[in-house]
Amino acid sequence: MSIIEVKNLSYTYGVGTPFEKTAVKDLSLSVNAGEVIGVIGHTGSGKSTLVQMLNGLIKPQSGQVLLDGVDIWAKPKEIRKIRFKVGMVFQYPEYQLFDETVYKDISFGPKNKGLTEKEIDRIVRKSAKFVGLSDKLLEQSPFDLSGGEKRRAAIAGVIAMDPDILVLDEPTAGLDPKGRDLLLTQIMQYHRARENTIFIVSHSMEDVARFADRVMVMNKGKLEMLDTTKKVFAEAERLESMGLRVPQITEIMLALKAKGYEIGDGILNVEQAFLEIVNLLKKEGKI
């Protein structure tokens, strides 16, 4: 069942000026409840503009964003309510931190929903646990945390609003590989528990291949592709023509296939590649 639908969406910056630039052009798509959607595209392809239109931070100049079948701009005065349903975590989300303690920062959203103190406390601690923050850290200033802890605190603040859709715009930017893997694993644990819909905007093809059910490819403001992760990353040449690449292990397996080896399409991780090579060696009688 579709939870969010975009119809003929367009947005241009600097209309009528020498700096006029179309960021999103006549874009349509539909996403089902519970899906994890990877969003990829070259810098300037329109990814960030699109996802900011999904929760009403940017108002489309034409077209519609439908949430559960209702245009989110049907009642402009109520657009704030949409942001509780579609939570946005920006690139470098630690810049979203602002309060005296981590606890107060995470509790900001639930307080604005009019919940009781007991409910707020339960939600804050549950959200912090999802992202791996200890109770001890909740009493510290968010500005005294490490970079990775700040990132998790900011994400916990959005999770605390219990959004039906969570939009993550480059959530792992600037993190080391260990921190990136930990954060994404925690986000996916939250997703499995909450069964909500997630959009992950990322330049890391490996992250997208690992977690996304489907991938949408943006190019010059248009939706070039929207298909299963396996099918999208099988289109290596097409992606390369847009300045993108497939995951490294996929690239290696495609190179082997090009040399005549019987390699299947859609190899997205090392585990799949290992099994494929073992099967190939068995067919050739080498093991």
C-alpha positions in Angstrom: 0.0 0.0 0.0 1.3 3.4 -1.0 2.2 5.7 1.9 3.6 8.6 0.0 3.1 9.5 -3.6 4.6 12.3 -5.7 2.8 13.6 -8.8 4.5 15.8 -11.4 6.6 17.6 -8.9 8.8 20.5 -10.0 10.9 23.2 -8.3 13.3 25.8 -9.7 15.6 28.0 -7.6 16.2 31.7 -8.5 13.3 32.0 -11.0 13.8 35.0 -13.2 17.4 35.6 -12.2 20.7 34.8 -13.9 21.1 32.0 -11.3 17.9 30.2 -12.2 18.3 26.4 -11.8 15.7 23.7 -12.0 16.3 21.2 -9.2 13.3 18.9 -9.7 11.4 18.6 -12.9 8.1 16.8 -13.5 8.9 14.0 -11.1 6.4 11.3 -10.1 6.9 8.2 -7.9 5.1 6.0 -5.3 6.5 4.4 -2.2 4.9 1.7 -0.1 4.7 1.6 3.7 7.6 -0.2 5.2 10.0 0.2 2.3 13.6 1.3 2.5 14.4 3.5 -0.4 17.9 4.5 -1.4 18.2 7.8 -3.2 21.3 8.3 -5.3 22.5 10.8 -7.8 25.4 13.1 -8.7 25.8 16.3 -6.7 23.2 18.8 -7.9 20.9 16.1 -9.2 18.0 17.3 -7.0 18.1 14.7 -4.2 18.0 17.1 -1.3 15.4 19.3 -2.8 13.1 16.4 -3.4 13.4 15.0 0.1 12.8 18.4 1.6 9.6 18.6 -0.4 8.4 15.3 1.1 7.9 16.9 4.5 6.9 20.4 3.5 10.2 22.2 4.2 10.1 23.3 0.5 6.7 23.9 -1.2 6.5 22.6 -4.7 6.0 25.2 -7.4 3.9 22.6 -9.3 2.7 19.1 -8.6 1.7 17.3 -5.4 3.1 15.3 -2.5 0.4 12.9 -1.2 0.7 11.4 2.3 -1.7 8.6 2.8 -3.6 9.9 -0.3 -3.9 13.5 1.0 -2.0 16.5 -0.5 0.3 17.8 2.3 -0.3 21.4 1.2 -4.1 21.0 1.2 -4.1 22.9 4.5 -1.0 25.1 4.5 -1.6 26.2 8.1 -1.3 22.6 9.2 1.9 21.8 7.4 3.7 21.6 10.8 1.8 18.4 11.5 3.3 16.8 8.5 6.7 17.1 10.0 5.7 14.8 12.8 4.7 12.2 10.2 7.7 12.7 7.9 10.8 13.2 10.0 13.9 14.7 8.4 17.5 14.2 9.5 19.7 16.6 7.6 23.3 16.1 6.4 25.5 16.8 9.5 22.4 16.5 11.8 24.4 17.5 14.8 23.8 21.1 13.7 20.2 20.4 14.7 21.2 20.1 18.3 20.3 23.2 20.5 19.2 22.5 24.1 21.0 22.3 27.4 21.1 18.5 27.7 20.8 15.6 25.3 17.6 14.6 27.2 16.0 18.0 26.6 17.0 18.0 23.0 15.4 14.6 22.3 12.3 15.5 24.3 11.6 18.6 22.2 9.4 16.8 19.6 7.4 14.8 22.1 6.7 17.9 24.2 5.4 19.7 21.2 3.0 16.8 20.6 1.4 17.5 24.0 2.4 14.2 25.7 2.6 13.7 29.5 6.0 13.8 31.3 5.8 10.1 31.8 5.2 9.4 28.1 8.0 11.8 27.2 10.5 10.1 29.5 9.6 6.7 28.0 10.0 7.9 24.5 13.2 9.8 25.1 14.9 6.8 26.7 13.6 4.4 24.1 14.8 6.6 21.2 18.2 7.0 22.9 18.5 3.3 23.2 17.7 2.7 19.5 20.7 4.8 18.6 23.0 3.5 21.3 23.1 6.5 23.7 23.4 5.6 27.4 21.3 7.2 30.2 24.5 8.9 31.4 24.9 10.7 28.1 21.4 12.0 28.3 22.3 14.3 31.2 25.3 15.8 29.3 25.3 18.9 27.1 25.0 17.7 23.4 27.9 20.0 22.6 30.2 18.0 24.8 29.6 14.7 22.9 31.9 13.2 20.3 31.0 13.6 16.6 29.4 10.2 16.4 27.4 10.7 19.6 26.1 14.1 18.4 25.0 12.4 15.2 23.1 9.7 17.2 21.6 12.3 19.5 20.2 14.3 16.6 18.7 11.2 15.0 17.2 10.2 18.3 15.4 13.6 18.4 13.7 12.8 15.1 13.0 9.2 16.1 11.3 10.5 19.3 8.6 12.1 17.1 7.7 8.6 15.9 7.5 9.5 12.2 5.8 7.2 9.8 8.5 8.2 7.3 12.1 8.8 8.2 14.2 10.8 5.7 18.0 10.6 6.1 20.0 13.0 4.0 23.6 11.7 4.0 23.3 10.5 7.6 26.9 9.0 7.7 28.7 11.9 6.1 32.0 12.5 7.9 31.9 9.4 10.0 34.7 6.8 10.0 33.8 3.3 8.6 33.2 1.8 12.1 30.9 4.7 13.1 29.1 4.6 9.8 28.4 0.9 10.1 27.2 1.2 13.7 24.9 4.1 12.9 23.3 2.4 9.9 22.9 -0.8 11.8 21.1 1.0 14.6 18.8 2.8 12.2 17.8 -0.5 10.5 17.1 -2.0 13.9 14.8 0.9 14.6 13.2 0.4 11.2 12.5 -3.3 11.8 11.0 -2.5 15.2 8.9 0.4 14.0 8.2 -1.0 10.4 8.2 2.5 9.0 9.3 3.8 5.7 12.9 5.1 5.3 14.5 7.2 2.6 18.4 7.1 2.7 20.1 9.7 0.6 23.7 8.7 0.2 26.8 8.9 -2.0 27.9 5.5 -0.6 26.8 2.8 -3.1 27.8 0.1 -0.6 25.5 1.5 2.1 22.6 1.7 -0.4 23.2 -1.8 -1.7 23.3 -3.1 1.8 20.1 -1.6 3.2 17.8 -0.5 0.4 14.8 -2.5 -0.9 14.6 -0.2 -3.9 16.8 2.5 -5.4 15.8 5.8 -7.0 18.3 7.4 -9.3 18.2 11.2 -9.7 19.8 12.9 -12.7 19.5 16.6 -13.6 16.3 16.9 -11.6 14.6 13.9 -13.1 13.9 10.4 -11.9 16.0 8.2 -14.2 15.4 4.9 -12.4 13.3 3.4 -9.6 13.7 -0.3 -9.2 14.9 -3.0 -7.0 18.5 -2.5 -5.7 19.6 -5.6 -7.6 18.2 -4.3 -10.9 19.5 -0.8 -10.5 23.1 -1.8 -9.8 23.0 -4.3 -12.7 22.9 -1.1 -14.9 26.6 -0.2 -14.4 27.1 1.5 -17.7 24.0 3.5 -17.4 24.9 4.6 -13.9 28.4 5.5 -15.0 27.0 7.7 -17.7 25.4 9.8 -14.9 28.6 10.1 -12.9 27.7 7.2 -10.6 29.2 3.9 -9.9 28.1 0.5 -8.6 29.4 -1.0 -5.3 33.0 -2.1 -5.6 32.3 -5.8 -5.2 29.6 -5.5 -7.9 32.1 -3.8 -10.2 34.6 -6.6 -9.7 32.0 -9.3 -10.4 30.8 -7.5 -13.6 34.4 -7.3 -14.8 34.8 -11.1 -14.3 31.5 -11.6 -16.2 32.9 -9.4 -19.0 35.9 -11.7 -19.3 33.6 -14.6 -19.9 33.1 -16.1 -16.5 29.6 -17.4 -15.7 28.7 -14.7 -13.1 25.1 -13.8 -12.2 23.8 -10.3 -12.2 23.1 -8.3 -9.0 26.0 -9.3 -6.8 25.9 -6.6 -4.1 28.1 -7.7 -1.3 31.1 -9.9 -0.4 29.0 -12.7 0.9 27.1 -13.0 -2.4 30.3 -12.8 -4.3 31.9 -15.6 -2.3 29.0 -17.9 -2.9 29.0 -17.0 -6.6 32.7 -17.8 -7.0 32.3 -21.1 -5.0 29.5 -22.2 -7.3 31.6 -21.2 -10.4 34.6 -23.2 -9.2 32.3 -26.2 -8.5 30.9 -26.1 -12.0 34.4 -26.0 -13.4 35.4 -29.0 -11.1 38.1 -27.1 -9.3 36.7 -27.7 -5.9 
